[in-house]
Amino acid sequence: MILVSGSEVGQRSQQHRNVIKAAKKAGVTHIVYTSLLNADKENGVKSLSGEHLDTEAALKSSGITYTILRNGWYTENYTGSIAAALANNALYGSAKNGHISSALRAELAEAAVNVALSEGHDNQTYELAGSTSWTLADLAAEMSKQTGKDIPYVDLPAEDYSAALVQAGLDSGFAGLIAQWDVDASNGALFSEDKTLEKLLGRPTAGLDVAVKQSL
């Protein structure tokens, strides 16, 4: 069974434990769980790591064979902002020069399926990162290249970035999280040189150029 982590931050620990309990009762013998890159690192994404680590612990104590896939950031988390950046003639953020080793959702999904359908992954924990890393300035440069518009990256203090997101219509709590994730990125939370994802896919992950092209 592939257990994709839930989307209700703050409620996921109990939700995941319920799934693990039900899976054990149903006789499931192997659970593949999508966790978070660098979840156990001091500089990880602390607002999200706790629930993932709690789920990892629940899996390990369940007696069910597990494989933990610590997924890196989805590239779409950032390319989803391209339309707004084009409208505003700038890409805003708070990640400074932090490097992001992201991958496309489809690539991480494919890796999970490959693990589920192959042998040799029992009770393993994998850090899954993109083949290359990039900064928000790199993203702005790629957007500029592909659109012919001059789109600079403008780095803001987290408080100002959060306020701008609220002004754009986001809930204040979620806006604060997004700004904090950028700060986490500036501290290396979204960076890894691990090549396990490449090995699981049998190829390098798509570059930023492909991701931007898909989003335009």
Sequence and secondary structure as in RCSB ss.txt:
>XXXX:A:sequence
MILVSGSEVGQRSQQHRNVIKAAKKAGVTHIVYTSLLNADKENGVKSLSGEHLDTEAALKSSGITYTILRNGWYT
ENYTGSIAAALANNALYGSAKNGHISSALRAELAEAAVNVALSEGHDNQTYELAGSTSWTLADLAAEMSKQTGKD
IPYVDLPAEDYSAALVQAGLDSGFAGLIAQWDVDASNGALFSEDKTLEKLLGRPTAGLDVAVKQSL
>XXXX:A:secstr
 EE   S TTTHHHHHHHHHHHHHHTT  EEEEEEETTTTSTTS HHHHHHHHHHHHHHHHH SEEEEEEE  BT
HHHHTTHHHHHHHTSEEES TT  B  B HHHHHHHHHHHHTSSS TTEEEEE  SS B HHHHHHHHHHHHSS 
  EEE  HHHHHHHHHHTT  HHHHHHHHHHHHHHHTTTT     HHHHHHTS    HHHHHHHH 
